[in-house]
Amino acid sequence: MIHGLGGSSINWTDLGQVLAPVVASYALDLPGFGLSDPPADGDYSIEEFAQTAIAYLETIVAVRGGGVHLLGNSLGGAIAVRVAMLRPDLLRSLTLISPAFPDLRPRVRRLQFLPLSLVRIPGVGPAGFRLIASAYPERQVDQTFREILVDPAVMGPVRRQQAVDQAAARASMRWAPDALAASFNALVRSWIIDFGATHWAAARSVSVPTAVVWGARDLLVSVGVAPKVVRHIRGSTLTVFEDVGHVAQMEKPAETARIVADLIAAAEEPR
């Protein structure tokens, strides 16, 4: 399981619990996010993240044997598609939840997303981000939840507190704002260069069974991108949840788990 921009492995907790009777779940913190150290070379590109994910998957496959059922949300979805292109031998299936494929239409709410707005201000931005994160982690988490969730209350007090604790912990990590800014900038560049041709070429190369899940009320990557994603991935399916935002695995874990479980069952059928 690969999280999105600014996220971490805790974004998969509820989905992993629901899927426990079906499959063992592993979620990583990408370099510079969650509790992972930043990359030594400062490279936050999708290509470099994909290599990190591949190394992680190689370890899992070496220990458990067989391929894995890879899930990715947002930036993690774009990374997962790149993994599927580079190392299809590691995968049995692919689930993409609001994958961060090129969406260049102006979206005021996305531009007003406070963490991204702050870290992109040269010089003072990272310092301001650290100050707010350390002094007001609850405010930062609540603002983020309003952007990615239709109803923040769905998270409940325990999950909210986990997010607050992690935000407070990351405030002491000097690289945290730089990781967020560099990852965002790298993602946007990948959308702009040749109109995101690399993303669409990677999608066309996917050869494993794939399910695409989107929220109709996603404020960060429009559901309008979903049909194009599905057209580019041969044989993929699309499920759109009406009252869901950017993180279906957090907003509707049980429903998302059913989609994943059905895909796993289909992928495991003898051919």
C-alpha positions in Angstrom: 0.0 0.0 0.0 1.5 3.3 -1.1 0.1 6.6 0.4 -0.3 9.9 -1.2 1.3 13.3 -1.1 1.7 14.5 2.5 0.3 11.2 3.8 1.8 8.2 5.5 1.2 4.5 6.2 -1.5 5.3 8.7 -3.8 6.3 5.8 -4.3 2.6 5.2 -5.0 1.4 8.8 -8.8 0.9 8.5 -8.6 -0.7 5.1 -5.9 -3.0 6.2 -8.0 -4.1 9.2 -11.0 -4.8 7.0 -8.9 -6.8 4.5 -7.1 -8.8 7.3 -9.3 -12.0 6.8 -8.5 -11.9 3.0 -4.9 -10.8 2.8 -1.9 -9.6 4.8 -1.4 -5.9 4.3 1.9 -4.0 4.3 2.0 -0.2 4.1 5.2 1.8 3.7 6.1 5.4 4.5 7.7 6.9 1.4 11.1 8.6 1.9 10.6 11.9 3.7 7.1 11.1 4.8 5.6 9.5 7.9 8.5 8.2 10.0 10.9 7.6 7.0 14.1 9.5 6.6 14.4 11.7 3.5 16.2 10.4 0.4 20.0 11.0 0.7 20.1 12.7 -2.8 17.0 14.8 -2.2 15.2 13.2 -5.2 11.4 13.2 -4.7 10.5 12.2 -8.2 7.9 9.6 -9.0 10.6 7.6 -10.7 12.7 7.5 -7.5 9.7 6.7 -5.3 8.9 3.8 -7.7 12.4 2.4 -7.2 11.9 2.6 -3.4 8.6 0.8 -3.7 10.2 -1.9 -6.0 12.9 -2.6 -3.5 10.3 -2.9 -0.8 8.2 -5.3 -2.9 11.2 -7.4 -3.8 11.8 -8.0 -0.1 8.1 -9.0 0.5 8.1 -11.3 -2.6 11.4 -12.9 -1.5 10.0 -13.7 1.9 6.4 -14.7 1.0 6.8 -15.8 -2.5 4.5 -15.0 -5.4 3.4 -11.5 -6.5 1.6 -8.8 -4.5 -1.7 -7.0 -4.8 -0.5 -3.4 -5.0 -2.7 -0.4 -3.9 -1.9 3.2 -4.3 -3.7 6.4 -3.4 -3.1 9.8 -5.0 0.6 10.2 -5.6 0.9 6.6 -4.5 -1.4 5.6 -7.3 0.9 7.3 -9.9 3.8 5.5 -8.2 2.0 2.2 -8.3 1.4 2.5 -12.0 5.0 3.2 -12.6 5.9 0.1 -10.6 3.5 -1.9 -12.7 5.2 -0.7 -15.8 8.7 -1.4 -14.6 8.2 -4.6 -12.7 5.0 -6.4 -13.7 6.6 -9.6 -12.4 6.1 -8.4 -8.8 2.4 -7.8 -9.1 -0.8 -9.8 -9.2 -3.2 -6.9 -9.3 -3.4 -3.1 -9.0 -5.9 -0.9 -7.1 -5.7 2.8 -7.8 -7.6 5.2 -5.5 -7.8 8.7 -6.9 -4.4 8.3 -8.6 -2.6 11.6 -9.2 -2.8 11.5 -13.0 -2.5 14.8 -14.9 -5.3 17.2 -13.9 -4.2 20.7 -15.0 -7.6 22.4 -14.8 -7.6 25.3 -12.4 -8.9 24.3 -9.0 -9.1 27.1 -6.5 -9.5 24.8 -3.5 -6.4 22.8 -4.4 -4.3 26.1 -4.7 -5.6 27.1 -1.3 -4.6 23.9 0.4 -2.7 25.4 3.4 0.3 23.0 3.8 1.1 23.2 0.1 0.6 27.0 0.0 3.0 27.5 2.9 5.9 25.2 1.9 6.0 26.7 -1.6 6.8 30.2 -0.4 10.6 30.6 -0.9 12.6 31.1 2.3 9.9 31.6 4.8 7.6 28.9 3.7 9.2 25.9 5.3 9.8 27.8 8.6 6.1 28.8 8.6 5.0 25.3 8.0 7.1 24.0 10.9 5.8 26.7 13.2 2.2 26.0 12.5 2.7 22.2 12.6 4.4 22.4 16.0 2.1 25.0 17.6 -1.2 24.0 15.9 -1.1 20.4 14.8 -4.8 20.0 15.4 -5.5 22.9 13.1 -3.3 21.5 10.4 -4.9 18.1 10.6 -8.4 19.5 10.6 -7.7 21.7 7.6 -6.2 18.7 5.7 -9.2 16.5 6.6 -11.5 19.2 5.2 -9.7 19.1 1.9 -9.4 15.3 1.5 -12.6 14.1 3.1 -16.3 14.9 2.4 -17.1 14.4 6.1 -14.1 14.7 8.5 -16.2 13.2 11.3 -15.9 9.8 9.6 -12.4 9.6 10.9 -13.5 9.5 14.6 -11.5 10.7 17.6 -8.9 7.9 17.6 -7.8 8.3 13.9 -7.8 12.1 14.2 -5.6 11.9 17.3 -3.2 9.6 15.5 -2.9 12.1 12.7 -2.4 15.0 15.1 0.3 13.1 16.9 2.1 12.4 13.6 1.8 16.0 12.5 3.3 17.1 15.8 6.1 14.6 15.5 6.9 15.7 11.9 7.1 19.3 13.0 10.5 18.4 14.6 11.8 16.9 11.3 13.6 19.6 9.5 13.1 17.9 6.1 9.3 17.6 6.4 8.3 20.8 4.6 11.0 20.3 2.0 9.8 16.8 1.3 6.2 18.1 0.8 7.2 20.9 -1.4 9.7 18.9 -3.5 7.2 16.1 -4.0 4.4 18.4 -5.0 6.7 20.3 -7.5 8.0 17.0 -9.0 4.4 15.8 -9.4 3.3 19.0 -11.1 6.3 19.0 -13.4 5.4 15.4 -14.4 1.9 16.6 -15.4 3.2 19.5 -17.4 6.1 17.9 -19.4 4.6 16.7 -22.7 1.2 17.0 -21.1 1.9 14.1 -18.7 2.8 11.7 -21.5 4.9 9.6 -19.2 1.9 9.0 -17.0 -0.3 7.9 -19.8 2.4 5.7 -21.4 2.8 4.0 -18.0 -0.9 3.4 -17.8 -1.0 1.8 -21.2 1.7 -0.6 -20.2 -0.2 -2.0 -17.2 -0.8 -5.7 -17.7 -2.2 -6.9 -14.4 -5.9 -6.8 -13.4 -6.7 -3.3 -12.2 -9.5 -1.6 -10.3 -9.8 2.2 -10.3 -11.7 3.8 -7.4 -12.6 7.5 -7.2 -14.6 9.9 -5.1 -17.1 12.0 -7.0 -16.3 14.9 -4.6 -12.6 14.7 -4.9 -11.2 18.3 -4.5 -7.6 17.5 -5.4 -7.7 15.2 -8.4 -11.0 15.6 -10.3 -13.1 12.5 -11.0 -13.3 13.8 -14.5 -9.8 12.3 -15.0 -11.1 8.8 -14.1 -12.5 7.8 -17.5 -9.3 8.6 -19.3 -7.3 6.6 -16.7 -9.6 3.6 -17.3 -9.4 3.9 -21.1 -5.6 3.7 -20.9 -5.4 0.7 -18.6 -6.6 -2.3 -20.5 -9.4 -4.3 -18.9 -9.6 -2.0 -15.8 -12.8 -1.3 -13.9 -14.0 2.0 -12.4 -16.0 2.5 -9.2 -17.1 6.0 -8.3 -18.4 6.7 -4.7 -20.8 9.6 -4.7 -20.2 11.0 -1.2 -16.4 10.5 -1.1 -13.5 12.8 -1.6 -9.8 12.0 -2.2 -9.3 9.1 0.1 -11.9 6.4 -0.4 -9.8 3.9 1.7 -10.3 6.2 4.7 -13.9 7.3 4.0 -15.4 4.0 3.0 -12.9 1.3 4.1 -15.5 -1.5 4.0 -16.8 -0.7 0.6 -13.3 -0.2 -0.8 -12.2 -3.5 0.8 -15.0 -5.3 -1.1 -13.6 -4.0 -4.4 -10.1 -5.0 -3.5 -11.2 -8.5 -2.3 -13.1 -9.1 -5.5 -10.1 -8.0 -7.6 -7.9 -10.3 -5.6 -10.3 -13.2 -6.0 -10.4 -12.6 -9.8 -6.7 -12.3 -10.1 -6.1 -15.5 -8.1 -8.4 -17.6 -10.3 -6.6 -20.2 -12.4 -6.2 -19.1 -16.0 
